[in-house]
Amino acid sequence: MSRSAKVERSTKESQVLVSVELDGTGVSDVSTGVPFFDHMLAQLSKHSGIDLVVQTTGDLEVDSHHTVEDTSIAFGQALREALGDKVGITRFGDAMVPLDECLAQAVVDLSGRPYCVHEEPPIVELIGTYDTTLTRHIWESITASAQICLHVRVLSGRNAHHIVEAQFKSVARALRQAVAVDPRSSGVPSTKGVL
């Protein structure tokens, strides 16, 4: 059974197409008009093993906020849809990823209950055209639309590029674990019987 989903989101501010294949090989085709964000989504795909297609056009003449936000919402929706009833998944995942001087930690629970905790040190406001204040909002948007619990912490780091990229890689590795099929599980991994 294919664990894939395709989501289209259209507003007056953006048009977004996102497709995911959970059992992929980390192949991505990403275009949002925000180059650093494209780079981060490619990292998310590569290190999670989730095949990802993202085609977004947004009101970049205003700024990148709506483009990044709506893409993140659509990705979260696609992740939730691809997981289906969550039968047989591992459910939990965690990772610590170093990137030179930076160390980031991500822990995820595909719980059906959205909650996001995000901690990072103060960094410069722009990486290219990417507004670094959006990083927390990306995780919040994905968490809300995917209905997952996500904790992301940057334990050390100075370089803004490294600080953001390590977060994406750690979330990717945590997701890789959590979405994986657990060969020892025969049902939904919850005593409630539903996630």
N, C-alpha and C positions, 0 to 999 in steps of 0.2 A: 504494500500500500504506500502510495506516494505521500510524503509529508511535505507538501508544498502549498503555497498560497500566492495569490496575486491580488493586490489592492490598488484601486485607483481613487485618488482624492482630488477633488476639484473645488476651488474656492475663487473668489475674486482676487486673491493674492497669489495663488499658485496652482499649478497642475502637476500632480505627482502620480507616477506609476512605480510600484515596488513589487518585485516578486522574489520569493525565497524558496529554497530547496534545502531542508534541514539535513538531509543525508547526502550533501554534495561533497565537493572537494575544495571549496574555498575560492571558486572562480567568481569574479565580479565584473560587471559592466556598469559603471557609475558615472552619472553626469548631472550635477546640480547647479553648475555655474559658480560654485564656491570651491576653488581648487583644493584648499587644505581640507575641507569637509569631505570632498571626494576621496582624498588620500586616507582619511580616517575611516570612511566606510569600506574602502578596499582592505584596510588592515582588519576591520571587524570581520569581513567575509573570510579573508585568508586564514586568520588564526582561529576562527570558530569552525571552519569547515563548512559553513553555510554558503551555498551559492546565492549570489545576490545581484539583482538587476535593479537599478534606480535611474529613472529618467524624470527630472524635475525642472520645470521652468517656473520662476517666481519673479516677484517685483524687486529685483536686485537694484533697481534705480532708487528704491527707498532705502533698503539695507538688506542684509542677509537673514534677518530674523525669521520672517515668514517662510522662506525657503527651507531653512534648517529645521524649524519647528514642524512644518507640515510633513517633511520627509521623515522626521523622527516618529511622528504620530503614525504615519502609514507603515513604517517598518515595524513598529510595535503591533499594529493590527495584523500585519502579515504573519508575524511570529506567533501570535495567539491563534490565528486560524490554522496555521500549519501544524501546530501542536495538537489540534483536535481535542479529543477527550482525555489526552495525556496518559492513556493506558500504556504501561510498560516503560515510561521514561524514568531517568535517574532522579529528576526533579531538582536536586541541589547541585551547585557547582561553585568552586572557589579557585582563585588563582592569584599568585603574586608574580608580577612581571617587572624585571629591571630594564631600564634603558639608560645606559651610562650612569650618570649620577642620580638618576630618578628611580624610585621604587613605588609601584602602585599595586593596590590590592582590590580585588572585586569578589564579592560573594553574592550569589543569586539563588533565589527560591522561586520556582515556577508555581507559585502558591494559589494563584487566582485572587490574591489580595494585593493591590498596588501599594507599595511603600518604597520611598527612595531616600537614602542617606548619602550625602556627597560631601567630601572634605578634600580641599586642595589648597595649597598656599597661594597667596596673591601673586599674580603674574601680569605681564604686559597685556594690554587690551586687544591688540591685533596681532595675528600671525597671517601675513599677507592680507587678504580681505576677510579672514575669519575672525569674528568677534569672540574672544575667549570667554566672555561672560555667558555665552550660549552653552558651554559644555555641561554645566549643571542642568540647564533646561533640556538638553538632549536626553540625559538620563531620566529626568522627570517625565518627559513626554513618552519615551519608550516604556517606562515603568507603568504609567497610567493606562496606555492603550494596550499593552501586552498583558496587563494585570499580573505583574510579577513583583517580587520584593528584591530590591537591588541596593547593595551597599558598595560604594566606591570610595576608597581613601588613597590619597597620595601621601606616602610615609616620608619621602624625601625627594628633593628635586629643586633645581634652579632654572633650568632652561625651559621656556614655555612650550616649545615644540615637543620636547621630551615628556613634559608633564601631561599634556593632552594625549599624546600618542600612547604612552604607557597605560593610560586609563582605557583607551579603546582596545588595546591588546589584552589587558587583564579581563575586561568584560567579555571579550571574544572567547578567551580560554575558559572562563567560568561557564559561559553559555554552551560551549562545546561539551562540557561534562554534563550539564543539566539536561540538555535536549537529547542526549544519547539514550539509546534503548538499553535498559538494564536486563541482561539475560536471566537474572534471578527473580525478576518481578513479573507477576502474571496479571496484575491489575493496576488500578490507580494507586500511586504511592502515597496513600493517606488513610488513616484510620477512619476518616469521614466517608471514604468511598467516592469522593469527588474532589476535584481541584478546580 
